[in-house]
Amino acid sequence: MALRLTGIGFFIGGSIVGGVLGGLWLDSQLNTRLFWLLGLVLGLGMAGWGVYRMLLPLVGNNK
């Protein structure tokens, strides 16, 4: 159980950092300053959806 929660924490961090880094890379390629924010929003969305999918087996189907 604790290992699964640790994995969820790494998934959240990786999603957010990956989104921001991807946005920063795209900003450097296109000489803009907007895509880091889009990467942050997408990373947060991906983290939220992933955590929901990872926790669903733990809280559901207690039959």
N, CA, C, O and CB atoms as a CASP TS submission, in Angstrom:
PFRMAT TS
TARGET T0000
AUTHOR 0000-0000-0000
METHOD Language model
MODEL 1
PARENT N/A
ATOM      1  N   MET     1       0.823  -1.193   0.000  1.00  0.00           N
ATOM      2  CA  MET     1       0.000   0.000   0.000  1.00  0.00           C
ATOM      3  C   MET     1       0.871   1.263   0.000  1.00  0.00           C
ATOM      4  O   MET     1       0.640   2.180  -0.788  1.00  0.00           O
ATOM      5  CB  MET     1      -0.939  -0.005   1.212  1.00  0.00           C
ATOM      6  N   ALA     2       1.875   1.307   0.888  1.00  0.00           N
ATOM      7  CA  ALA     2       2.740   2.481   0.965  1.00  0.00           C
ATOM      8  C   ALA     2       3.549   2.643  -0.318  1.00  0.00           C
ATOM      9  O   ALA     2       3.798   3.766  -0.757  1.00  0.00           O
ATOM     10  CB  ALA     2       3.680   2.378   2.175  1.00  0.00           C
ATOM     11  N   LEU     3       3.959   1.534  -0.917  1.00  0.00           N
ATOM     12  CA  LEU     3       4.715   1.609  -2.156  1.00  0.00           C
ATOM     13  C   LEU     3       3.853   2.164  -3.287  1.00  0.00           C
ATOM     14  O   LEU     3       4.339   2.923  -4.125  1.00  0.00           O
ATOM     15  CB  LEU     3       5.259   0.231  -2.531  1.00  0.00           C
ATOM     16  N   ARG     4       2.588   1.791  -3.310  1.00  0.00           N
ATOM     17  CA  ARG     4       1.672   2.317  -4.325  1.00  0.00           C
ATOM     18  C   ARG     4       1.499   3.822  -4.151  1.00  0.00           C
ATOM     19  O   ARG     4       1.481   4.560  -5.135  1.00  0.00           O
ATOM     20  CB  ARG     4       0.303   1.606  -4.245  1.00  0.00           C
ATOM     21  N   LEU     5       1.372   4.282  -2.907  1.00  0.00           N
ATOM     22  CA  LEU     5       1.212   5.713  -2.665  1.00  0.00           C
ATOM     23  C   LEU     5       2.483   6.481  -3.021  1.00  0.00           C
ATOM     24  O   LEU     5       2.410   7.614  -3.498  1.00  0.00           O
ATOM     25  CB  LEU     5       0.839   5.964  -1.205  1.00  0.00           C
ATOM     26  N   THR     6       3.639   5.874  -2.793  1.00  0.00           N
ATOM     27  CA  THR     6       4.894   6.503  -3.201  1.00  0.00           C
ATOM     28  C   THR     6       4.946   6.626  -4.720  1.00  0.00           C
ATOM     29  O   THR     6       5.372   7.652  -5.251  1.00  0.00           O
ATOM     30  CB  THR     6       6.108   5.694  -2.683  1.00  0.00           C
ATOM     31  N   GLY     7       4.517   5.595  -5.407  1.00  0.00           N
ATOM     32  CA  GLY     7       4.472   5.629  -6.868  1.00  0.00           C
ATOM     33  C   GLY     7       3.531   6.699  -7.381  1.00  0.00           C
ATOM     34  O   GLY     7       3.806   7.336  -8.398  1.00  0.00           O
ATOM     35  N   ILE     8       2.428   6.901  -6.688  1.00  0.00           N
ATOM     36  CA  ILE     8       1.489   7.946  -7.077  1.00  0.00           C
ATOM     37  C   ILE     8       2.141   9.313  -6.919  1.00  0.00           C
ATOM     38  O   ILE     8       1.963  10.189  -7.765  1.00  0.00           O
ATOM     39  CB  ILE     8       0.197   7.862  -6.240  1.00  0.00           C
ATOM     40  N   GLY     9       2.894   9.498  -5.839  1.00  0.00           N
ATOM     41  CA  GLY     9       3.590  10.766  -5.641  1.00  0.00           C
ATOM     42  C   GLY     9       4.606  11.042  -6.735  1.00  0.00           C
ATOM     43  O   GLY     9       4.706  12.169  -7.221  1.00  0.00           O
ATOM     44  N   PHE    10       5.356  10.030  -7.123  1.00  0.00           N
ATOM     45  CA  PHE    10       6.312  10.202  -8.213  1.00  0.00           C
ATOM     46  C   PHE    10       5.603  10.472  -9.530  1.00  0.00           C
ATOM     47  O   PHE    10       6.097  11.240 -10.355  1.00  0.00           O
ATOM     48  CB  PHE    10       7.199   8.970  -8.342  1.00  0.00           C
ATOM     49  N   PHE    11       4.445   9.846  -9.733  1.00  0.00           N
ATOM     50  CA  PHE    11       3.678  10.080 -10.956  1.00  0.00           C
ATOM     51  C   PHE    11       3.189  11.522 -11.018  1.00  0.00           C
ATOM     52  O   PHE    11       3.243  12.151 -12.075  1.00  0.00           O
ATOM     53  CB  PHE    11       2.487   9.113 -11.038  1.00  0.00           C
ATOM     54  N   ILE    12       2.714  12.048  -9.894  1.00  0.00           N
ATOM     55  CA  ILE    12       2.250  13.434  -9.859  1.00  0.00           C
ATOM     56  C   ILE    12       3.413  14.378 -10.178  1.00  0.00           C
ATOM     57  O   ILE    12       3.296  15.254 -11.035  1.00  0.00           O
ATOM     58  CB  ILE    12       1.636  13.774  -8.471  1.00  0.00           C
ATOM     59  N   GLY    13       4.526  14.187  -9.482  1.00  0.00           N
ATOM     60  CA  GLY    13       5.682  15.045  -9.717  1.00  0.00           C
ATOM     61  C   GLY    13       6.203  14.947 -11.134  1.00  0.00           C
ATOM     62  O   GLY    13       6.524  15.961 -11.755  1.00  0.00           O
ATOM     63  N   GLY    14       6.289  13.733 -11.647  1.00  0.00           N
ATOM     64  CA  GLY    14       6.787  13.539 -13.008  1.00  0.00           C
ATOM     65  C   GLY    14       5.879  14.144 -14.058  1.00  0.00           C
ATOM     66  O   GLY    14       6.354  14.706 -15.045  1.00  0.00           O
ATOM     67  N   SER    15       4.577  14.035 -13.855  1.00  0.00           N
ATOM     68  CA  SER    15       3.637  14.612 -14.812  1.00  0.00           C
ATOM     69  C   SER    15       3.747  16.125 -14.859  1.00  0.00           C
ATOM     70  O   SER    15       3.779  16.718 -15.937  1.00  0.00           O
ATOM     71  CB  SER    15       2.215  14.210 -14.464  1.00  0.00           C
ATOM     72  N   ILE    16       3.806  16.745 -13.694  1.00  0.00           N
ATOM     73  CA  ILE    16       3.869  18.201 -13.642  1.00  0.00           C
ATOM     74  C   ILE    16       5.213  18.700 -14.174  1.00  0.00           C
ATOM     75  O   ILE    16       5.254  19.613 -14.999  1.00  0.00           O
ATOM     76  CB  ILE    16       3.645  18.698 -12.201  1.00  0.00           C
ATOM     77  N   VAL    17       6.306  18.105 -13.707  1.00  0.00           N
ATOM     78  CA  VAL    17       7.633  18.533 -14.166  1.00  0.00           C
ATOM     79  C   VAL    17       7.797  18.260 -15.657  1.00  0.00           C
ATOM     80  O   VAL    17       8.349  19.088 -16.382  1.00  0.00           O
ATOM     81  CB  VAL    17       8.743  17.813 -13.370  1.00  0.00           C
ATOM     82  N   GLY    18       7.326  17.117 -16.115  1.00  0.00           N
ATOM     83  CA  GLY    18       7.420  16.801 -17.541  1.00  0.00           C
ATOM     84  C   GLY    18       6.638  17.771 -18.410  1.00  0.00           C
ATOM     85  O   GLY    18       7.104  18.183 -19.472  1.00  0.00           O
ATOM     86  N   GLY    19       5.452  18.132 -17.953  1.00  0.00           N
ATOM     87  CA  GLY    19       4.659  19.101 -18.705  1.00  0.00           C
ATOM     88  C   GLY    19       5.320  20.462 -18.776  1.00  0.00           C
ATOM     89  O   GLY    19       5.356  21.085 -19.837  1.00  0.00           O
ATOM     90  N   VAL    20       5.844  20.927 -17.649  1.00  0.00           N
ATOM     91  CA  VAL    20       6.510  22.239 -17.627  1.00  0.00           C
ATOM     92  C   VAL    20       7.781  22.209 -18.459  1.00  0.00           C
ATOM     93  O   VAL    20       8.041  23.140 -19.222  1.00  0.00           O
ATOM     94  CB  VAL    20       6.835  22.661 -16.182  1.00  0.00           C
ATOM     95  N   LEU    21       8.576  21.156 -18.325  1.00  0.00           N
ATOM     96  CA  LEU    21       9.810  21.074 -19.121  1.00  0.00           C
ATOM     97  C   LEU    21       9.515  20.983 -20.612  1.00  0.00           C
ATOM     98  O   LEU    21      10.212  21.586 -21.429  1.00  0.00           O
ATOM     99  CB  LEU    21      10.641  19.866 -18.687  1.00  0.00           C
ATOM    100  N   GLY    22       8.488  20.234 -20.960  1.00  0.00           N
ATOM    101  CA  GLY    22       8.089  20.176 -22.365  1.00  0.00           C
ATOM    102  C   GLY    22       7.638  21.532 -22.879  1.00  0.00           C
ATOM    103  O   GLY    22       7.963  21.916 -24.003  1.00  0.00           O
ATOM    104  N   GLY    23       6.896  22.252 -22.062  1.00  0.00           N
ATOM    105  CA  GLY    23       6.474  23.593 -22.443  1.00  0.00           C
ATOM    106  C   GLY    23       7.630  24.562 -22.558  1.00  0.00           C
ATOM    107  O   GLY    23       7.664  25.390 -23.469  1.00  0.00           O
ATOM    108  N   LEU    24       8.584  24.464 -21.633  1.00  0.00           N
ATOM    109  CA  LEU    24       9.763  25.330 -21.709  1.00  0.00           C
ATOM    110  C   LEU    24      10.586  25.025 -22.953  1.00  0.00           C
ATOM    111  O   LEU    24      11.107  25.939 -23.593  1.00  0.00           O
ATOM    112  CB  LEU    24      10.630  25.167 -20.456  1.00  0.00           C
ATOM    113  N   TRP    25      10.705  23.757 -23.295  1.00  0.00           N
ATOM    114  CA  TRP    25      11.445  23.391 -24.515  1.00  0.00           C
ATOM    115  C   TRP    25      10.742  23.968 -25.741  1.00  0.00           C
ATOM    116  O   TRP    25      11.384  24.520 -26.635  1.00  0.00           O
ATOM    117  CB  TRP    25      11.574  21.844 -24.643  1.00  0.00           C
ATOM    118  N   LEU    26       9.409  23.831 -25.772  1.00  0.00           N
ATOM    119  CA  LEU    26       8.659  24.362 -26.911  1.00  0.00           C
ATOM    120  C   LEU    26       8.767  25.882 -26.966  1.00  0.00           C
ATOM    121  O   LEU    26       8.863  26.460 -28.048  1.00  0.00           O
ATOM    122  CB  LEU    26       7.182  23.938 -26.830  1.00  0.00           C
ATOM    123  N   ASP    27       8.753  26.531 -25.803  1.00  0.00           N
ATOM    124  CA  ASP    27       8.955  27.984 -25.764  1.00  0.00           C
ATOM    125  C   ASP    27      10.310  28.376 -26.339  1.00  0.00           C
ATOM    126  O   ASP    27      10.413  29.360 -27.073  1.00  0.00           O
ATOM    127  CB  ASP    27       8.832  28.499 -24.330  1.00  0.00           C
ATOM    128  N   SER    28      11.341  27.619 -26.013  1.00  0.00           N
ATOM    129  CA  SER    28      12.672  27.957 -26.529  1.00  0.00           C
ATOM    130  C   SER    28      12.758  27.740 -28.035  1.00  0.00           C
ATOM    131  O   SER    28      13.486  28.456 -28.722  1.00  0.00           O
ATOM    132  CB  SER    28      13.743  27.124 -25.822  1.00  0.00           C
ATOM    133  N   GLN    29      12.032  26.772 -28.548  1.00  0.00           N
ATOM    134  CA  GLN    29      12.065  26.504 -29.987  1.00  0.00           C
ATOM    135  C   GLN    29      11.291  27.556 -30.776  1.00  0.00           C
ATOM    136  O   GLN    29      11.684  27.930 -31.881  1.00  0.00           O
ATOM    137  CB  GLN    29      11.497  25.119 -30.277  1.00  0.00           C
ATOM    138  N   LEU    30      10.186  28.030 -30.196  1.00  0.00           N
ATOM    139  CA  LEU    30       9.324  28.973 -30.909  1.00  0.00           C
ATOM    140  C   LEU    30       9.500  30.415 -30.456  1.00  0.00           C
ATOM    141  O   LEU    30       8.817  31.311 -30.951  1.00  0.00           O
ATOM    142  CB  LEU    30       7.890  28.575 -30.737  1.00  0.00           C
ATOM    143  N   ASN    31      10.421  30.643 -29.510  1.00  0.00           N
ATOM    144  CA  ASN    31      10.697  31.979 -28.989  1.00  0.00           C
ATOM    145  C   ASN    31       9.424  32.630 -28.427  1.00  0.00           C
ATOM    146  O   ASN    31       9.102  33.773 -28.749  1.00  0.00           O
ATOM    147  CB  ASN    31      11.303  32.863 -30.091  1.00  0.00           C
ATOM    148  N   THR    32       8.717  31.882 -27.589  1.00  0.00           N
ATOM    149  CA  THR    32       7.512  32.376 -26.942  1.00  0.00           C
ATOM    150  C   THR    32       7.654  32.212 -25.436  1.00  0.00           C
ATOM    151  O   THR    32       8.674  31.719 -24.956  1.00  0.00           O
ATOM    152  CB  THR    32       6.255  31.634 -27.464  1.00  0.00           C
ATOM    153  N   ARG    33       6.638  32.622 -24.694  1.00  0.00           N
ATOM    154  CA  ARG    33       6.633  32.459 -23.241  1.00  0.00           C
ATOM    155  C   ARG    33       5.279  31.979 -22.754  1.00  0.00           C
ATOM    156  O   ARG    33       4.846  32.357 -21.666  1.00  0.00           O
ATOM    157  CB  ARG    33       7.003  33.772 -22.553  1.00  0.00           C
ATOM    158  N   LEU    34       4.609  31.160 -23.535  1.00  0.00           N
ATOM    159  CA  LEU    34       3.258  30.741 -23.199  1.00  0.00           C
ATOM    160  C   LEU    34       3.131  29.241 -22.971  1.00  0.00           C
ATOM    161  O   LEU    34       2.299  28.806 -22.175  1.00  0.00           O
ATOM    162  CB  LEU    34       2.321  31.159 -24.280  1.00  0.00           C
ATOM    163  N   PHE    35       3.930  28.460 -23.647  1.00  0.00           N
ATOM    164  CA  PHE    35       3.734  27.014 -23.638  1.00  0.00           C
ATOM    165  C   PHE    35       4.083  26.356 -22.310  1.00  0.00           C
ATOM    166  O   PHE    35       3.599  25.258 -22.038  1.00  0.00           O
ATOM    167  CB  PHE    35       4.549  26.395 -24.719  1.00  0.00           C
ATOM    168  N   TRP    36       4.910  26.991 -21.469  1.00  0.00           N
ATOM    169  CA  TRP    36       5.193  26.413 -20.152  1.00  0.00           C
ATOM    170  C   TRP    36       3.909  26.351 -19.333  1.00  0.00           C
ATOM    171  O   TRP    36       3.695  25.408 -18.572  1.00  0.00           O
ATOM    172  CB  TRP    36       6.276  27.238 -19.404  1.00  0.00           C
ATOM    173  N   LEU    37       3.048  27.370 -19.495  1.00  0.00           N
ATOM    174  CA  LEU    37       1.789  27.387 -18.760  1.00  0.00           C
ATOM    175  C   LEU    37       0.851  26.311 -19.291  1.00  0.00           C
ATOM    176  O   LEU    37       0.169  25.640 -18.516  1.00  0.00           O
ATOM    177  CB  LEU    37       1.125  28.770 -18.853  1.00  0.00           C
ATOM    178  N   LEU    38       0.815  26.149 -20.588  1.00  0.00           N
ATOM    179  CA  LEU    38       0.008  25.081 -21.175  1.00  0.00           C
ATOM    180  C   LEU    38       0.527  23.718 -20.727  1.00  0.00           C
ATOM    181  O   LEU    38      -0.260  22.817 -20.438  1.00  0.00           O
ATOM    182  CB  LEU    38       0.015  25.178 -22.714  1.00  0.00           C
ATOM    183  N   GLY    39       1.852  23.566 -20.668  1.00  0.00           N
ATOM    184  CA  GLY    39       2.441  22.317 -20.183  1.00  0.00           C
ATOM    185  C   GLY    39       2.089  22.058 -18.732  1.00  0.00           C
ATOM    186  O   GLY    39       1.842  20.914 -18.349  1.00  0.00           O
ATOM    187  N   LEU    40       2.063  23.104 -17.921  1.00  0.00           N
ATOM    188  CA  LEU    40       1.683  22.969 -16.515  1.00  0.00           C
ATOM    189  C   LEU    40       0.243  22.509 -16.389  1.00  0.00           C
ATOM    190  O   LEU    40      -0.054  21.598 -15.616  1.00  0.00           O
ATOM    191  CB  LEU    40       1.878  24.292 -15.772  1.00  0.00           C
ATOM    192  N   VAL    41      -0.646  23.124 -17.136  1.00  0.00           N
ATOM    193  CA  VAL    41      -2.063  22.748 -17.078  1.00  0.00           C
ATOM    194  C   VAL    41      -2.261  21.316 -17.560  1.00  0.00           C
ATOM    195  O   VAL    41      -3.009  20.554 -16.947  1.00  0.00           O
ATOM    196  CB  VAL    41      -2.915  23.714 -17.924  1.00  0.00           C
ATOM    197  N   LEU    42      -1.600  20.947 -18.649  1.00  0.00           N
ATOM    198  CA  LEU    42      -1.719  19.573 -19.140  1.00  0.00           C
ATOM    199  C   LEU    42      -1.109  18.572 -18.161  1.00  0.00           C
ATOM    200  O   LEU    42      -1.652  17.485 -17.967  1.00  0.00           O
ATOM    201  CB  LEU    42      -1.047  19.440 -20.506  1.00  0.00           C
ATOM    202  N   GLY    43       0.019  18.934 -17.543  1.00  0.00           N
ATOM    203  CA  GLY    43       0.640  18.064 -16.545  1.00  0.00           C
ATOM    204  C   GLY    43      -0.253  17.871 -15.327  1.00  0.00           C
ATOM    205  O   GLY    43      -0.366  16.760 -14.809  1.00  0.00           O
ATOM    206  N   LEU    44      -0.887  18.942 -14.869  1.00  0.00           N
ATOM    207  CA  LEU    44      -1.809  18.835 -13.739  1.00  0.00           C
ATOM    208  C   LEU    44      -3.018  17.976 -14.094  1.00  0.00           C
ATOM    209  O   LEU    44      -3.472  17.163 -13.289  1.00  0.00           O
ATOM    210  CB  LEU    44      -2.268  20.225 -13.293  1.00  0.00           C
ATOM    211  N   GLY    45      -3.530  18.165 -15.302  1.00  0.00           N
ATOM    212  CA  GLY    45      -4.663  17.353 -15.740  1.00  0.00           C
ATOM    213  C   GLY    45      -4.296  15.878 -15.852  1.00  0.00           C
ATOM    214  O   GLY    45      -5.058  15.006 -15.434  1.00  0.00           O
ATOM    215  N   MET    46      -3.136  15.611 -16.413  1.00  0.00           N
ATOM    216  CA  MET    46      -2.690  14.229 -16.539  1.00  0.00           C
ATOM    217  C   MET    46      -2.442  13.610 -15.167  1.00  0.00           C
ATOM    218  O   MET    46      -2.749  12.437 -14.950  1.00  0.00           O
ATOM    219  CB  MET    46      -1.422  14.154 -17.391  1.00  0.00           C
ATOM    220  N   ALA    47      -1.886  14.394 -14.240  1.00  0.00           N
ATOM    221  CA  ALA    47      -1.645  13.900 -12.885  1.00  0.00           C
ATOM    222  C   ALA    47      -2.961  13.581 -12.191  1.00  0.00           C
ATOM    223  O   ALA    47      -3.090  12.539 -11.549  1.00  0.00           O
ATOM    224  CB  ALA    47      -0.848  14.927 -12.067  1.00  0.00           C
ATOM    225  N   GLY    48      -3.935  14.472 -12.317  1.00  0.00           N
ATOM    226  CA  GLY    48      -5.231  14.243 -11.686  1.00  0.00           C
ATOM    227  C   GLY    48      -5.925  13.009 -12.232  1.00  0.00           C
ATOM    228  O   GLY    48      -6.453  12.199 -11.470  1.00  0.00           O
ATOM    229  N   TRP    49      -5.927  12.863 -13.537  1.00  0.00           N
ATOM    230  CA  TRP    49      -6.577  11.701 -14.156  1.00  0.00           C
ATOM    231  C   TRP    49      -5.838  10.410 -13.793  1.00  0.00           C
ATOM    232  O   TRP    49      -6.468   9.386 -13.528  1.00  0.00           O
ATOM    233  CB  TRP    49      -6.635  11.868 -15.692  1.00  0.00           C
ATOM    234  N   GLY    50      -4.521  10.460 -13.781  1.00  0.00           N
ATOM    235  CA  GLY    50      -3.734   9.276 -13.444  1.00  0.00           C
ATOM    236  C   GLY    50      -3.924   8.847 -12.003  1.00  0.00           C
ATOM    237  O   GLY    50      -4.029   7.654 -11.718  1.00  0.00           O
ATOM    238  N   VAL    51      -3.968   9.807 -11.091  1.00  0.00           N
ATOM    239  CA  VAL    51      -4.196   9.478  -9.680  1.00  0.00           C
ATOM    240  C   VAL    51      -5.582   8.886  -9.500  1.00  0.00           C
ATOM    241  O   VAL    51      -5.760   7.923  -8.754  1.00  0.00           O
ATOM    242  CB  VAL    51      -4.028  10.727  -8.789  1.00  0.00           C
ATOM    243  N   TYR    52      -6.554   9.454 -10.174  1.00  0.00           N
ATOM    244  CA  TYR    52      -7.909   8.901 -10.119  1.00  0.00           C
ATOM    245  C   TYR    52      -7.922   7.440 -10.578  1.00  0.00           C
ATOM    246  O   TYR    52      -8.527   6.583  -9.934  1.00  0.00           O
ATOM    247  CB  TYR    52      -8.867   9.741 -10.989  1.00  0.00           C
ATOM    248  N   ARG    53      -7.251   7.169 -11.693  1.00  0.00           N
ATOM    249  CA  ARG    53      -7.221   5.802 -12.227  1.00  0.00           C
ATOM    250  C   ARG    53      -6.432   4.851 -11.323  1.00  0.00           C
ATOM    251  O   ARG    53      -6.764   3.669 -11.227  1.00  0.00           O
ATOM    252  CB  ARG    53      -6.615   5.801 -13.630  1.00  0.00           C
ATOM    253  N   MET    54      -5.379   5.367 -10.653  1.00  0.00           N
ATOM    254  CA  MET    54      -4.577   4.511  -9.777  1.00  0.00           C
ATOM    255  C   MET    54      -5.287   4.212  -8.458  1.00  0.00           C
ATOM    256  O   MET    54      -5.135   3.125  -7.901  1.00  0.00           O
ATOM    257  CB  MET    54      -3.234   5.165  -9.499  1.00  0.00           C
ATOM    258  N   LEU    55      -6.057   5.170  -7.962  1.00  0.00           N
ATOM    259  CA  LEU    55      -6.732   4.972  -6.681  1.00  0.00           C
ATOM    260  C   LEU    55      -8.082   4.271  -6.814  1.00  0.00           C
ATOM    261  O   LEU    55      -8.618   3.780  -5.821  1.00  0.00           O
ATOM    262  CB  LEU    55      -6.925   6.300  -6.001  1.00  0.00           C
ATOM    263  N   LEU    56      -8.626   4.216  -7.996  1.00  0.00           N
ATOM    264  CA  LEU    56      -9.929   3.590  -8.212  1.00  0.00           C
ATOM    265  C   LEU    56      -9.989   2.148  -7.718  1.00  0.00           C
ATOM    266  O   LEU    56     -10.975   1.783  -7.077  1.00  0.00           O
ATOM    267  CB  LEU    56     -10.274   3.631  -9.675  1.00  0.00           C
ATOM    268  N   PRO    57      -8.991   1.312  -7.982  1.00  0.00           N
ATOM    269  CA  PRO    57      -9.059  -0.060  -7.451  1.00  0.00           C
ATOM    270  C   PRO    57      -8.970  -0.129  -5.924  1.00  0.00           C
ATOM    271  O   PRO    57      -9.457  -1.086  -5.323  1.00  0.00           O
ATOM    272  CB  PRO    57      -7.946  -0.891  -8.049  1.00  0.00           C
ATOM    273  N   LEU    58      -8.363   0.859  -5.299  1.00  0.00           N
ATOM    274  CA  LEU    58      -8.220   0.833  -3.851  1.00  0.00           C
ATOM    275  C   LEU    58      -9.507   1.202  -3.124  1.00  0.00           C
ATOM    276  O   LEU    58      -9.785   0.666  -2.052  1.00  0.00           O
ATOM    277  CB  LEU    58      -7.119   1.765  -3.433  1.00  0.00           C
ATOM    278  N   VAL    59     -10.290   2.104  -3.689  1.00  0.00           N
ATOM    279  CA  VAL    59     -11.484   2.591  -3.003  1.00  0.00           C
ATOM    280  C   VAL    59     -12.770   1.975  -3.540  1.00  0.00           C
ATOM    281  O   VAL    59     -13.810   2.064  -2.886  1.00  0.00           O
ATOM    282  CB  VAL    59     -11.560   4.087  -3.118  1.00  0.00           C
ATOM    283  N   GLY    60     -12.724   1.368  -4.683  1.00  0.00           N
ATOM    284  CA  GLY    60     -13.939   0.813  -5.291  1.00  0.00           C
ATOM    285  C   GLY    60     -13.961  -0.689  -5.238  1.00  0.00           C
ATOM    286  O   GLY    60     -12.961  -1.342  -4.939  1.00  0.00           O
ATOM    287  N   ASN    61     -15.116  -1.218  -5.532  1.00  0.00           N
ATOM    288  CA  ASN    61     -15.324  -2.670  -5.650  1.00  0.00           C
ATOM    289  C   ASN    61     -14.969  -3.435  -4.374  1.00  0.00           C
ATOM    290  O   ASN    61     -14.244  -4.427  -4.434  1.00  0.00           O
ATOM    291  CB  ASN    61     -14.502  -3.212  -6.800  1.00  0.00           C
ATOM    292  N   ASN    62     -15.460  -2.994  -3.246  1.00  0.00           N
ATOM    293  CA  ASN    62     -15.235  -3.696  -1.985  1.00  0.00           C
ATOM    294  C   ASN    62     -16.359  -4.696  -1.739  1.00  0.00           C
ATOM    295  O   ASN    62     -17.034  -4.635  -0.711  1.00  0.00           O
ATOM    296  CB  ASN    62     -15.134  -2.697  -0.811  1.00  0.00           C
ATOM    297  N   LYS    63     -16.551  -5.581  -2.647  1.00  0.00           N
ATOM    298  CA  LYS    63     -17.646  -6.580  -2.547  1.00  0.00           C
ATOM    299  C   LYS    63     -17.184  -7.839  -1.894  1.00  0.00           C
ATOM    300  O   LYS    63     -17.968  -8.774  -1.732  1.00  0.00           O
ATOM    301  CB  LYS    63     -18.211  -6.909  -3.917  1.00  0.00           C
TER
END
